Amino acid sequence: MAILFLDHLINDVNLRFSKHSKEVATLQGIFPINITSSTTFSDIESAICLYSDDLPNAAILDEELHHWKTRWLQTAEQEKPKSLSEALKNCSPDNLPNVHVLLKIFATFPFAPVPVKDQNLHFVDLTIIFDPHRLLRD
């Protein structure tokens, strides 16, 4: 029993701190409450490279990200989506197909986004979802 627990603990730590997890976590930069006038999308470049094969048209991604950023900079803070599901509802797969796919990838990764507000800074705190059945699926 102790060996199974330790194995589970090691797997969760490896999942939480893996290079892949850190790259996907950078996608929080496209979350509307994190976008500011100084936001650049160079921080999410590693995640974009990682998932470039999944994007419908990677050639227009820069224009889509610029449109996405402009939209949320012009939106009042209280009207911005506070969850990923709200962000996905506000992102048309027809108008912004690449951004929509990146949001879906971020939403399906085993993180739970928790909006945190700290005076002038908005960010998404990533906490791992504990799922005891995950070991059975791996």
Phi and psi restraints in degrees (value plus and minus 20) as a CYANA .aco file:
   2 ALA   PHI     -86.1   -46.1
   2 ALA   PSI     -54.2   -14.2
   3 ILE   PHI     -87.0   -47.0
   3 ILE   PSI     -61.2   -21.2
   4 LEU   PHI     -83.3   -43.3
   4 LEU   PSI     -61.1   -21.1
   5 PHE   PHI     -83.2   -43.2
   5 PHE   PSI     -67.0   -27.0
   6 LEU   PHI     -83.7   -43.7
   6 LEU   PSI     -58.8   -18.8
   7 ASP   PHI     -82.9   -42.9
   7 ASP   PSI     -63.7   -23.7
   8 HIS   PHI     -82.0   -42.0
   8 HIS   PSI     -64.0   -24.0
   9 LEU   PHI     -82.3   -42.3
   9 LEU   PSI     -65.5   -25.5
  10 ILE   PHI     -83.1   -43.1
  10 ILE   PSI     -63.6   -23.6
  11 ASN   PHI     -81.7   -41.7
  11 ASN   PSI     -62.0   -22.0
  12 ASP   PHI     -86.3   -46.3
  12 ASP   PSI     -60.4   -20.4
  13 VAL   PHI     -85.2   -45.2
  13 VAL   PSI     -63.5   -23.5
  14 ASN   PHI     -82.9   -42.9
  14 ASN   PSI     -59.6   -19.6
  15 LEU   PHI     -85.7   -45.7
  15 LEU   PSI     -64.1   -24.1
  16 ARG   PHI     -85.8   -45.8
  16 ARG   PSI     -56.0   -16.0
  17 PHE   PHI    -131.9   -91.9
  17 PHE   PSI      -2.4    37.6
  18 SER   PHI     -91.8   -51.8
  18 SER   PSI     137.8   177.8
  19 LYS   PHI     -81.1   -41.1
  19 LYS   PSI     -61.0   -21.0
  20 HIS   PHI     -80.6   -40.6
  20 HIS   PSI     -63.3   -23.3
  21 SER   PHI     -81.3   -41.3
  21 SER   PSI     -61.6   -21.6
  22 LYS   PHI     -86.2   -46.2
  22 LYS   PSI     -57.4   -17.4
  23 GLU   PHI     -87.4   -47.4
  23 GLU   PSI     -63.3   -23.3
  24 VAL   PHI     -87.4   -47.4
  24 VAL   PSI     -54.8   -14.8
  25 ALA   PHI     -81.7   -41.7
  25 ALA   PSI     -43.8    -3.8
  26 THR   PHI     -87.1   -47.1
  26 THR   PSI     -36.7     3.3
  27 LEU   PHI     -85.2   -45.2
  27 LEU   PSI     -31.1     8.9
  28 GLN   PHI     -81.3   -41.3
  28 GLN   PSI     -36.4     3.6
  29 GLY   PHI     -85.8   -45.8
  29 GLY   PSI     -40.0     0.0
  30 ILE   PHI    -115.9   -75.9
  30 ILE   PSI     -18.9    21.1
  31 PHE   PHI     -90.5   -50.5
  31 PHE   PSI     107.1   147.1
  32 PRO   PHI     -71.0   -31.0
  32 PRO   PSI     -58.1   -18.1
  33 ILE   PHI     -93.6   -53.6
  33 ILE   PSI     -30.7     9.3
  34 ASN   PHI    -114.7   -74.7
  34 ASN   PSI     -30.8     9.2
  35 ILE   PHI    -100.4   -60.4
  35 ILE   PSI     105.6   145.6
  36 THR   PHI    -146.8  -106.8
  36 THR   PSI     155.8   195.8
  37 SER   PHI     -85.6   -45.6
  37 SER   PSI     -43.8    -3.8
  38 SER   PHI    -112.9   -72.9
  38 SER   PSI     -15.0    25.0
  39 THR   PHI     -87.2   -47.2
  39 THR   PSI     109.5   149.5
  40 THR   PHI    -140.8  -100.8
  40 THR   PSI     132.7   172.7
  41 PHE   PHI    -117.6   -77.6
  41 PHE   PSI      -5.0    35.0
  42 SER   PHI     -89.9   -49.9
  42 SER   PSI     -44.0    -4.0
  43 ASP   PHI     -88.0   -48.0
  43 ASP   PSI     -47.9    -7.9
  44 ILE   PHI    -115.2   -75.2
  44 ILE   PSI     -11.3    28.7
  45 GLU   PHI     -79.6   -39.6
  45 GLU   PSI     -58.4   -18.4
  46 SER   PHI     -85.8   -45.8
  46 SER   PSI     -58.6   -18.6
  47 ALA   PHI     -89.0   -49.0
  47 ALA   PSI     -57.4   -17.4
  48 ILE   PHI     -83.8   -43.8
  48 ILE   PSI     -63.2   -23.2
  49 CYS   PHI     -82.8   -42.8
  49 CYS   PSI     -59.9   -19.9
  50 LEU   PHI     -83.0   -43.0
  50 LEU   PSI     -57.5   -17.5
  51 TYR   PHI    -130.7   -90.7
  51 TYR   PSI      -1.2    38.8
  52 SER   PHI     -80.5   -40.5
  52 SER   PSI     -51.6   -11.6
  53 ASP   PHI     -89.5   -49.5
  53 ASP   PSI     -41.5    -1.5
  54 ASP   PHI    -108.6   -68.6
  54 ASP   PSI     -31.8     8.2
  55 LEU   PHI    -100.3   -60.3
  55 LEU   PSI     116.7   156.7
  56 PRO   PHI     -82.0   -42.0
  56 PRO   PSI     -60.6   -20.6
  57 ASN   PHI    -171.5  -131.5
  57 ASN   PSI      64.6   104.6
  58 ALA   PHI     -82.9   -42.9
  58 ALA   PSI     -41.0    -1.0
  59 ALA   PHI     -84.5   -44.5
  59 ALA   PSI     -48.5    -8.5
  60 ILE   PHI    -122.7   -82.7
  60 ILE   PSI      -8.4    31.6
  61 LEU   PHI     -80.9   -40.9
  61 LEU   PSI     -61.7   -21.7
  62 ASP   PHI     -79.2   -39.2
  62 ASP   PSI     -63.3   -23.3
  63 GLU   PHI     -85.5   -45.5
  63 GLU   PSI     -60.5   -20.5
  64 GLU   PHI     -83.3   -43.3
  64 GLU   PSI     -64.4   -24.4
  65 LEU   PHI     -84.2   -44.2
  65 LEU   PSI     -58.6   -18.6
  66 HIS   PHI     -83.3   -43.3
  66 HIS   PSI     -64.3   -24.3
  67 HIS   PHI     -82.7   -42.7
  67 HIS   PSI     -63.6   -23.6
  68 TRP   PHI     -80.5   -40.5
  68 TRP   PSI     -66.2   -26.2
  69 LYS   PHI     -83.7   -43.7
  69 LYS   PSI     -66.6   -26.6
  70 THR   PHI     -79.7   -39.7
  70 THR   PSI     -61.9   -21.9
  71 ARG   PHI     -79.4   -39.4
  71 ARG   PSI     -66.2   -26.2
  72 TRP   PHI    -100.7   -60.7
  72 TRP   PSI     -40.8    -0.8
  73 LEU   PHI     -92.1   -52.1
  73 LEU   PSI     -47.6    -7.6
  74 GLN   PHI    -108.9   -68.9
  74 GLN   PSI     -20.7    19.3
  75 THR   PHI    -120.7   -80.7
  75 THR   PSI     118.3   158.3
  76 ALA   PHI     -82.5   -42.5
  76 ALA   PSI     127.3   167.3
  77 GLU   PHI     -75.6   -35.6
  77 GLU   PSI     -62.0   -22.0
  78 GLN   PHI     -91.8   -51.8
  78 GLN   PSI     -35.1     4.9
  79 GLU   PHI    -115.1   -75.1
  79 GLU   PSI     -27.3    12.7
  80 LYS   PHI     -93.1   -53.1
  80 LYS   PSI     125.5   165.5
  81 PRO   PHI     -79.1   -39.1
  81 PRO   PSI     118.2   158.2
  82 LYS   PHI    -122.7   -82.7
  82 LYS   PSI     -23.9    16.1
  83 SER   PHI    -159.1  -119.1
  83 SER   PSI     143.9   183.9
  84 LEU   PHI     -86.2   -46.2
  84 LEU   PSI     -56.5   -16.5
  85 SER   PHI     -83.9   -43.9
  85 SER   PSI     -58.3   -18.3
  86 GLU   PHI     -86.9   -46.9
  86 GLU   PSI     -60.1   -20.1
  87 ALA   PHI     -83.4   -43.4
  87 ALA   PSI     -60.8   -20.8
  88 LEU   PHI     -85.3   -45.3
  88 LEU   PSI     -57.6   -17.6
  89 LYS   PHI     -85.7   -45.7
  89 LYS   PSI     -49.2    -9.2
  90 ASN   PHI    -110.3   -70.3
  90 ASN   PSI     -15.7    24.3
  91 CYS   PHI    -139.3   -99.3
  91 CYS   PSI      83.3   123.3
  92 SER   PHI     -89.7   -49.7
  92 SER   PSI     105.3   145.3
  93 PRO   PHI     -87.2   -47.2
  93 PRO   PSI     -37.0     3.0
  94 ASP   PHI    -101.4   -61.4
  94 ASP   PSI     -60.6   -20.6
  95 ASN   PHI    -106.1   -66.1
  95 ASN   PSI     -57.4   -17.4
  96 LEU   PHI    -150.0  -110.0
  96 LEU   PSI      46.4    86.4
  97 PRO   PHI     -82.8   -42.8
  97 PRO   PSI     -58.1   -18.1
  98 ASN   PHI     -89.8   -49.8
  98 ASN   PSI     -63.5   -23.5
  99 VAL   PHI     -83.3   -43.3
  99 VAL   PSI     -60.4   -20.4
 100 HIS   PHI     -80.4   -40.4
 100 HIS   PSI     -64.6   -24.6
 101 VAL   PHI     -84.7   -44.7
 101 VAL   PSI     -62.2   -22.2
 102 LEU   PHI     -83.3   -43.3
 102 LEU   PSI     -59.1   -19.1
 103 LEU   PHI     -85.4   -45.4
 103 LEU   PSI     -59.4   -19.4
 104 LYS   PHI     -85.8   -45.8
 104 LYS   PSI     -59.2   -19.2
 105 ILE   PHI     -82.0   -42.0
 105 ILE   PSI     -66.2   -26.2
 106 PHE   PHI     -83.9   -43.9
 106 PHE   PSI     -56.8   -16.8
 107 ALA   PHI     -89.9   -49.9
 107 ALA   PSI     -49.6    -9.6
 108 THR   PHI    -112.8   -72.8
 108 THR   PSI     -25.8    14.2
 109 PHE   PHI     -95.8   -55.8
 109 PHE   PSI     129.5   169.5
 110 PRO   PHI     -93.8   -53.8
 110 PRO   PSI      35.2    75.2
 111 PHE   PHI    -141.9  -101.9
 111 PHE   PSI     133.6   173.6
 112 ALA   PHI    -132.2   -92.2
 112 ALA   PSI      92.7   132.7
 113 PRO   PHI     -92.7   -52.7
 113 PRO   PSI     111.2   151.2
 114 VAL   PHI    -147.5  -107.5
 114 VAL   PSI      87.7   127.7
 115 PRO   PHI     -84.6   -44.6
 115 PRO   PSI     114.1   154.1
 116 VAL   PHI    -149.7  -109.7
 116 VAL   PSI     113.0   153.0
 117 LYS   PHI    -134.1   -94.1
 117 LYS   PSI     106.6   146.6
 118 ASP   PHI    -152.6  -112.6
 118 ASP   PSI      78.4   118.4
 119 GLN   PHI      22.1    62.1
 119 GLN   PSI    -114.9   -74.9
 120 ASN   PHI    -119.9   -79.9
 120 ASN   PSI     -21.3    18.7
 121 LEU   PHI    -136.3   -96.3
 121 LEU   PSI     114.0   154.0
 122 HIS   PHI    -138.3   -98.3
 122 HIS   PSI     113.4   153.4
 123 PHE   PHI    -175.1  -135.1
 123 PHE   PSI     148.5   188.5
 124 VAL   PHI    -126.6   -86.6
 124 VAL   PSI      99.8   139.8
 125 ASP   PHI    -103.9   -63.9
 125 ASP   PSI     105.4   145.4
 126 LEU   PHI    -117.1   -77.1
 126 LEU   PSI     102.2   142.2
 127 THR   PHI    -144.1  -104.1
 127 THR   PSI     118.3   158.3
 128 ILE   PHI     -93.2   -53.2
 128 ILE   PSI     121.7   161.7
 129 ILE   PHI    -106.0   -66.0
 129 ILE   PSI     104.1   144.1
 130 PHE   PHI    -102.3   -62.3
 130 PHE   PSI     101.4   141.4
 131 ASP   PHI    -152.6  -112.6
 131 ASP   PSI      83.0   123.0
 132 PRO   PHI     -84.9   -44.9
 132 PRO   PSI     -37.4     2.6
 133 HIS   PHI    -108.4   -68.4
 133 HIS   PSI     -25.5    14.5
 134 ARG   PHI     -81.4   -41.4
 134 ARG   PSI     -57.2   -17.2
 135 LEU   PHI     -82.6   -42.6
 135 LEU   PSI     -53.4   -13.4
 136 LEU   PHI     -92.1   -52.1
 136 LEU   PSI     -47.0    -7.0
 137 ARG   PHI    -104.2   -64.2
 137 ARG   PSI     -44.4    -4.4
